[in-house]
Amino acid sequence: MSQAGSLSTTGAGGAIDTLTGDIGAAVGPDGVNNIDIVGGVGVTVTGNPGTNTLTIDSAGGGLNWFEIVGVGPTAMQVSTGYIANTVNPNLCLFTLPAVAAIGDVVTVVGKGTGLFQVQQGAGQQIHFGNVSTTAGAGGTLTSTHARDTILLVCVTANTEWSVLSNVGILTLV
């Protein structure tokens, strides 16, 4: 279990001696008594001298959500959730992202009759436990009931996806 960072102060006025993060060694101030706190990938640190505060914001971790009304096809983007809103027996069509890194996710949630189909491009494949779609264009994952849900994670850059979770019964071709 990681430990939260710590702050060590001594002397008059509560001057800061060191800051210690979750990992690494304690960091002391520079020649003018500053300790810089810098953001890493996806993290921004904004200082406000007027209020003596640091605001730390992190990007990512959530999905951007879009409601798709109609049949499509809709080209999926990584880190995105889609609400497939169909009001008739037609399928709402989606195509896997052509570019994806390992760990990227996409998800589809059915609404209304909510039937959807995820279609693959050339060289792509979806794995659901020990069952897989046909490799390449033509392979599909299709919902069978209203309000089915699928969460896919990229397991091989650009080409292979695995079902991370689902609600309902899905058909793989």
N, C-alpha and C positions, 0 to 999 in steps of 0.2 A: 504494500500500500504506500503510495507516495505521500510525503509530508509536505504541507504548505510551506511556502517561503517564510523567512523570518527576518526581523529587523532588530539590530542591536544598537542601543544608545547608551552613552555615558557622558559625563561632564555636564557643565552648566548649560542651560537652555535646551537640553535634550538633543544635542548634536548627534547625527547618525554616524556610528563607527563603521558598520558593515550592513550589507544586504545579502541574504542567502536565498537562492531560488530552490525549486523542487529538486534539482540535481546540480552538481558542480560545487565549487568551493565558495566560501564567503568572499564578497567583493567590497573593498574599502574605497573611500573617496580619492579623487585625483588631487593635484596640487592646489586646486581652488575649492576643495570640499564638495565636489559634484560626484554623484554616482548616476550614470546614464542608464535608463531602462529603455531598451530597444525592442521593437516587435520583430518577430520572425515571420516565416511564411504564413500568410493569412492573418497576421496579427498586427494591429496598429496601436501605438501608444501616443496619446495626445496630452501634452502638458498645458496646464493653465496656471501661469504664475499668479494671476489675480486671485485665484481661489486656493492656491497651493494644492492642486489635485492633479492626478494622472488618471486618464480614462483609457482603459484597455478594451479594445474591440477585436473580436475575432470573426473572420469570414468563414463561410462554409458551415457544415454540420447540419444544415437544414436543406430542404428541397424547395425549389420554386414550383408552384402549382398552377396548372392551367386546366380549365374545363373545355373539353372538346365536344362540340355539338355537331353531329353529322357523322359522315362515314370516313372522310379523309382520303388518302392516307396522310398521316401526320408523321413527319420526320422527328423522332425522339432526340432529345438532348440529355446529356448526363446531368446528374443532380437535379432531376426534374420529375415531378409527379403529374400524372394526367388523370383527369376525371372523365371517363368515357360516358357521355350523356346521350344515349340514343332513345328515341321515343317510338321506335318501330323495330321490327325484328332484324333490321340490317346490323351488320357488324361495324364497329368503329375501328378503322384500320390504323396501325402504327408500324413504323419501320425502326429497327434498332439503329442506334447511332453508328455512323461509319467510323468515327474516331472515339476511342474510349481507353482509359488507362485501367490497370488492375485496381479493383476496389471501387470504381465508379458505379453508381446505381441509377436505375430508372424504375418507375412504378406506375401501375395503372389500377384505378379503382372504378368499378362499374357503378353507374347511377342510372335511374330510370330502368329500362330493360337492360341497359349497361353491358351489352355483349361487345366483346372486343377481340381483336386478333393482332398479335405481334408478329411481324414479318421480318425475315432475315435478308441481309444482302449477301453478295458473293463472299465465300469463305467464312461465313458466320455460322454459329450453331448455339442452341440453347440446351442445357442439361437440367433435368428435373429428377434428382435422385439417380437411379440407374437407367433412366430412360432419356433419350436425346432426340432432338429433331433431326431431320435429314439435313446434312451439311450443305451450306450454300443457299443461294437464292431459291426460293420455293419452300424452304422449311418454315413452319409456323407454329405458334402457340396460341390456342384459341380458348376463350372462356365458353362455358356451357350453360351458365345460369346468370340471371340478373344479379348484380352486385358482387360478382366474383372479383378477386383482387390478386395482383401479382407484384412481387418485388424481385427484380433481377440485379445481380452484381456481376461486373465484368471480371472474369478469372484469367483470361489471356487477352492482352491488349488488342483491341479492335475486333477480335474474332469470336471469343467464347464467353458465354454468359451462363450463369447458374441461377436457378430459382432459390432465393434466400428465404422467402416465405410466400404463402398463398392462402387464399380463402376460396373454397369451391373446388370443382373438378375441372381440370384443364386438359385439353386435347393437344398432343404434340404430333406434328406430321413432318 
